[in-house]
Amino acid sequence: MEKKKFKIPHTFVIIFALIVISALVTFFVPGGEYVKVEQTDQNGITKSALEFRYIDNQPQSWQVLTAFYKGFTRQAGIIVFILVIGAAFWVVNSCKAIDAGILSFLRVTKKLERIRWLNFIGVNNVVIILIMLMFSLFGAIFGMSEETIAFTVLLIPLAISMGYDSIVGVSLVYVAAHVGFAGAILNPFTIGIAQNIAGLPMFSGIEYRFVCWIILNIITITYILWYARKVKRNPAKSPMYEEDAYWREKAESEENIIEYHTPKSGWWSYFIALGALIIFSVSYPHTSIKIGNSVTDIPFFIPFLTLLFAIFGYLSLRKSVHFFVLNLLFFTIIFLVAGVMGYGWYIGEISALFLALGILSGIAANYTANEIVGKLVEGAKDILSAALVVGLAAGIIVILEEGKVINTLLYEMSLAMNEAGRVSSLGAMYMIQTFINLVIPSASAKAAITMPIMAPFSDLIGVSRQSTVMAFQFGDGFTNMITPTSGVLIAVLSIARIPYAKWFKWVLPFILLLIVVGFLLLLPTIFMQLNGF
């Protein structure tokens, strides 16, 4: 009898197994909760603090079957966002706009290879470096995370067309943004909340954080360039070689000759979009861009962007509707950044923006209303598995929370630091935050739970509270790229069609490297006089 070859389990199987393991934990770990209490110090000042109390646990058994539903409802925002992104990009792809853009990009890179110094460095290497630095800055400044889902759909075909694989495509946007998130400079979701709870000036210590961000990006970009070069030389060495046949076949099937043209409907799409932007410009003539704790008022920012759209939209339509759709995509990204930084947009507003992109692209391509709806539905169907796996992954947290054990695990780990020295205690804080991030991927929730405990404890052991915030920052960031409880990671991998097991195997050495580097970067905060520490 022939033995069956071992096959890597499906992502759904892996996540459901983790849900079952989490349910078993609820039978053996006592329950616990943090309650807010009022404490008065020696100066008579009353402050709120979190105090841990043991309670009865709630063993979870058949609840593993309801975890999917509860996880789905909890992550409804991200799930709808994924479906809208998939629907919008399906319309854009059906117009062959992405194909036209990639072909134009490849022609430009071929011309750039004639420049001696660029050819020596490698044009593709320059492209990788610039794209990764851009997304890393987004992660470091305003905490880009969920937004990377939208860009993944765009950058994987680009990576494939350049001779790389889907892992490089994910690294260009998701890995870059989350390394920036970990080495954040002005991230309000990590540094802002943690420093506020720790009683530190907002975004203090920025000088050393900027140094850390540079070091982390040098390591990350070097690692990705090394891997990309290996795949370029021998594509079969990619762990995704077989799975990426989907992307390669898709690229080959769409390589037929593109008929460049501009139907009258393209101009209708142009005037509809321009009219909407003019109304937007009149409603919001001034924009307050928030970068960290600073606010910069920029008069006529939206009107200026509207003027640029009017000019480039007109020029692109004179060339072909394909380039007009690319122009729509480009300004969608511009307004996404402006909306996030200037108006506090989140998933709801960004979803609306991409839905408008899909509809306007369909109008430009001369689709009927029924055809546009049909394309949107096809795109949502194609991305549905990614949406489902996000809901399933959220079930892990549901089980641990409803079993009342997640806070107990946190509390017991914090007790382990009591008898350690400064270096050991800081290292323990860092590792605890790293481990906690595997089960609580939300930075703001983790800061609210851990910083009230860690900050006062750091005073007792002679470690600055700023160092404690950095331990939280690194611990929160690196493992975002590996934890199956992160809805964003699971969504990105599903869109990229990368099995979680293969991603885990590829990214684990890189994550371990970052964790070691993170600890080494914490040491100067103890032994050196750093501004803000």
N, C-alpha and C positions, 0 to 999 in steps of 0.2 A: 504494500500500500504506500503510495507516494505521500510524503509529508507535505503539509501545506506550508507555504512560505509565510513568514511573519509579515503582516501588513500594518502600517502605521494606522492607529485608530482614527476615525473621523473626528473632526473638531467637536461635533455634538457629543460623541461618545466620551471624549476626554473631559469635557465640561460637566456632563451628567455624572461621571465618576467622581469628580471633585465635589459635586453637590451631595452625593451619597456619603463621602468621607466627612464632609462638614456636618452632616446629620448625625453620624456616629460620634463625632466630637461632643455634640450636645448631650450625650448620655453620660459622659465621664467628667466633663469640666463643670465646676459649680457656676451658677449664674452670678452676675454682678452688674452694677450700674453706677454711673457717676451722677451725683445730685449736686445742685448748686446750693452752697451755704454762704452765709455772711460771716466774715472773720474780721475782728478788730485788732490792729497792730498796737505796738507800744505807744505810738503817737495819737492813738484814739481814732485813727482813720479806718473806716469800714470798707472792705472790698469783698467782691464776690469771688468765690473759689469753688473748684470742683472737688468733691470728696467721694471716694470710692466706698461702696457698700456691697456686701455679698447678699444675694437674694436666691430664691429657688430657681434652678434652671428649668427650661421647658424642652425636654427631649423631643426632637423632630423625627418622625417616622414616615407616615404616609404623606406628610407635608412636602416631601421631595417632589411629589407629582403636581403640587400647586405652585412650586417655586417658579416654574416657567411663566405661569400667568402673572404672578406678582412681580417677577423680574421684568416682564414685558410692560406692565403698566408703569413700573418705576422708571424705566428707560424709554418711555413713550416718545419723549422729545427727540432723543437721538435716533430712534427707530424711524420716525416720520422723516427726520432730516435725511437719513440714508436713502429712503425711498424717493424723496424729492430729488436728491442729487443724482441717483441712478436714472430717474425719469428724464431730468433735464439733459444730462450728458448723452442719453440715448438719442434724443432729438438732434443735438449738436453733432454727434457721430454720424447720424443718418444723412446729414447734409454734406458729409465728407469734409467738413471744415478742419477738423483735427488733422486729417490726412494731408490736406493742402498745406497746413501750417508746418507739419513735420517735414514734408518734402522741401518746403522753402527754407526751413532751418538747416536741413542737411546740405542744401546747396550753398548756403552761407558759410557753413563750417568747412566745406570743401575749399571755398575761396580763401578762407582765413588760414588754411594750412600752407598757403604760399608764403605767409609771413614767417620768416625764419625763426624768430624767438618764440612765437606761438606754436609753431610746429615742433620745436624742441621740447617745450613743456607739454604739449598735447592739447589740442583744442577741446576735446571732450573732457579732459581733466579740468580745464579752466571753467567749462560749463558746470561740471559737478561742484566745484568749489564755490562758485558764485551762487548757485541755487541753494546749496546747503547753508551758506552763510546768511542768506536772506531769511530762510525759514527758522534758522537758529535765533536770529534777532527777533523774529516775531514771537518765538517762545520765551525769550529772555525779557522782552519788554512788556507784552500784554498777555502772556500766558497762552499762546495759541495751542490748542489741543484738538477739540472737536472739529475745528475748521480744516484740519489736515485730511479729513475724510474726503472732502470735495476735491482737494488737489491730487490725491492719490490716483483718481480716475484719469487725470490728465498726464501725470508724470510717468506712469508705468509704460504706456505706449511709447513715450519719448525714450525711456531707458532701453526698451526692446529694440527700437529703431537704431539706437547707437551701438548695438551689439552686446548689450548687457542683459541682465535678467530682472525679474520682478522684485527680487530682494533689493537690488540697487535702486529701483524705482521707489520702493517704500522708504529706503534710507534717505533718498534725496529730500523727502518732505517730512515723513513721520519721525524718523530717527533724529534728523537735524533739529526739528522743532522741540523734541522732548529732551535732547541734550541741552538745548538753549533753555528749556523749562527748568531743568535741574540746576544749571549754572546761571540761574536768572540774575538779571541786573536790577530790573524794576517790576518784576512779576507781582501784581497785586494779590493773586490767589495764593501765593506761597509766602514771599517775603512780607508783603503788606499786612496780611492777617497775623502771621506769626510774630512780627515785630510789635504790632499793636498789643497783642496779648502779653508779650514779654515786657512791655513797658519801655520799648526802645523808640528813638526818633525814627519816623517812617523813612525807609530806604537808606538808613545810615550804614556805613561800611561799604559803600558802593565801589570804592577804589579797589579793594581786594577782590570783591566779587567780579569786577570786570577782568582782573588778572586771571581768576579761576575760569571765567567764561572763555577767554582766549586759549588757555591751556587745554580745556576740555574739547574745544573745537579743533585744535590742531591734532589731537589724538584721534578724534572721531573721523575727520576728513581724511587723515592718513590711512586709517583702517579701511575706510570705504574705498579709497583709491586703490589700495593694495588688492582688495577683493575684486573690484571692478576690472582691474588689469588681468587678474587670473581668469575671470570669466571670459573676458574679451579674447584672450589667447586660446582658451579651450572651453567653449560653451558647455561641453559635456560635464565639466567639473562642477557646474552649478547644481546644488541640491534640488533646484526647481526646473531642471532641464526638461523633464517630461511634462510637468504641469504647465510650463510656459509655452508648450505647443499651442495652447489655446490662443495666447497673445500673438505668437508668430503667424499662425494660420489666419487669424483675424487681420493682421497687418498685410499678409500676402493677398487675401481675398479682396482687400480694399485698395490694392495697388493698381487697379485698372485706371485707365486714363481718365483724369478728372476734366470734365467739360466746364471750363470757366465761363460763367455767364452771370447776368444780373437781371432777374425777372422784375416786373413792375411791383410785385408784392414786396420785394426787398426794400423799395423806397417807402412803401406803406409802413413796414416795420421800423424803418429809420425815423419817420415822422412821428409815429406813436411813441417810440422810446424818447425822442427828443422833446416831445410835448410833455411827457411825464417828468423828465428831468428839469424842464423849465419851471414847472409847478413846484417841484422839490426845491429848486434854487430860490424861488420867491418866498417859499415857506421858511427856508433855513439859509438866509444870506450869510450868517456868521457861524463858524464851526469852532468849537473848543476842543482841541486835540489833547487828550490826557495821556501823558507818558509818565508812568510811575505816580509820584505825588505832585508833579508839576502839571499845570494846565496852560496851554498856549492858545490864545484866541486868534484865529485866522479869518479875517474878513474876506467875503466873496470866494471862499474855498470851493463850495459846491457849484456856484455859477462858473467858476474857472474850469472845473472838471466837465461841466456841461458844454462849455465852449470847445474844449478839447474833443469831446465826443462828437460834437457837430462837425468839426473839421475832419477828424480821422474817419468818422462814419461815412462822410461824403466821399473822401478819397478812396476808401476801401470798396465802396459800392461801384465806383468808376472802374475798379479793377475786376472784381468778381464778388458774388454773394458769399462765397466761401470765406473771403477775407473780412467781409462785413460781420459774419457770424463770429469769426475769431475776434473781431473788434468788440462785439457784444460781450464775449467771454472775458476779454482783457479788462473792460470797464466794469464788469461784474466783480472781478477780483479787486479792482481799485476801490469801488464803492463798498465792498466788503470790509476792507481795511479801514476806510474812512468811517464807516458805520460803527465798527467795533471800537475804534479809538476815540471817535468824536461823539457818538450818540449812545454808547453802551449796548449796541446790538448783540443779540445772542442767537440761539438756534432758530427761534421763530422768525425773526427778521431776515436772517441769512437764507432760510428755506424759501421765504417769499421772493427774495432776490433771485435765487436759482430757478424757481418756478417761472418767474418772468423771463429769464434767459431762455428756458425751454420753449415757452409760448412764442416769444419774439423770433427765435431761430426758426421755428416751424412756419411762422408767417413769411419770413424772409425767403424760405426755401419753396414757397408757393404751395404749401400743404393746405388742404381743406381743414375745417374745424374738426371733422371726424378723424382725419389722418393725424392731426396733432395729438388728439386724445389717444388714438391708437398707439402712437409712438411713445407717449408718456407712460401708458399702461405697460407696454413691452419693456421699457426701461425699469419700471418698478418691479416687474416679474423677474427680470434678470438679476436684480440686486436683492431679491426677497430673502435668500438664504443668509445674507449678511445681516439683515435686519432681525431675523429669527435667532441667530446665534448670540446677538447682543442681549436679547431678552433672557435667553437661557443662562448666559454668564452672570447676569445680575442676580440669578437665583441663588448663587453661592452666598452672597451677602445677606440675602433674605433669610436663608436658613440659619446663619450664624447670629443674626440680629434677633430673630424670633425665638431662637434657642436661648437667648440671654447670655451668651458666652463670649461675645466678641470683646466686651469691656474687661472681662476677667482675664483673658489672654493678654491684653494690654497692661493691666495692672500688675500681673505676676512678672511680666518682663521688666517693668520699671523697678521692682524690688531687687532685681539682680544687680543693680548698680550701686547699692548702698555702701559696700565695703571696698570699692575699687578706688584707685588713685585718679589723678586728673586725666592723664592720657587714656587709661583704661575706661574711665567713666564716660569720657567724650566718645570713645570708640563704641562703648556699649549703647550710648544714646543713638549713635549713628546706625548701628546694626538693628536696634529695636525699631527705629523709624523705617529702616529698609524692609524689615520683616512685616511691619504693620501695613506698609503700602501694598503688600501682596493681598491683603484682605480688605483694606479700606483705601481704594484708589483716589478718593476725593481729598484733594489737598486742604480745602477749607475745613472739612469735617475733622480731618486728622489734626490740623492745627488747633482746633477748638478743644479737642480731647487731650492731646499730649502736651501742648505748651504750658498750660496751667500747672502741670506736674514737673516738667523738665526745667522750666525757667527758675523757680525757687530752689530746686535741687542743685542747679549749677552754681548758685550763690554759696551753698554749703560746702561744695568741693573745690571752690576757687577757680571755676571756669566761667568765662564771661558769658552773659546771656546771648551776645551776638554769635559766639561760637555755637551755642545750642541751637540758634536759629539756622545756622549754616548746616549743622548736622541734620536738622529737620529737612532743610531744602534739598540736600543731596540724597538723603534717604527717601524722600518723597519722589524724586525725579527719575533716578536711574531705572528702578524696577517697574516704572510705568511701561517700559518697552518689553516686558516679559510676563507680567501678571495676567492670568486669564480672567481676572475679575474686572479688568479695564474694558469697558464697553467700546472705547475708541480704538484700542488695539485690535480687539476682535473684529470690529467693523472694517478696519483697514485691511487686515489679513484676509477677510472674506471677500472684499472687493478685489484684492490682488490675487485671490485664489491660491493663497499660500496656506497649506495645512499648519495648524498650530504646532504640532510636534516637530515639523521641519524648521519652522521659525525658531522654536525654543532651542533646538540643537545648534542652529547657526548663530543666534544672538547671545547665547549663554556665555561663551568665552569673552565676548565684547563687554557684556554687563559686568562680569567679574573683574575685568580690567578697569572699568569705570569705577567700581566700588572701591578697589584698591587705591586708585588715583584720588578718589574723593576723600579717603581717610588721610592720605599724605597731604592733601590740601588743607585739611583741618588742623594739622600739627602746627603750622605757623601761627594760627590764632591763639595758641597757648604759649609758645616760646618767643614770639616776636611782638614788638609794639606796632600794632596796625591801627590806622585811623578808624575810629568807630568801634574798636574791639576792647 
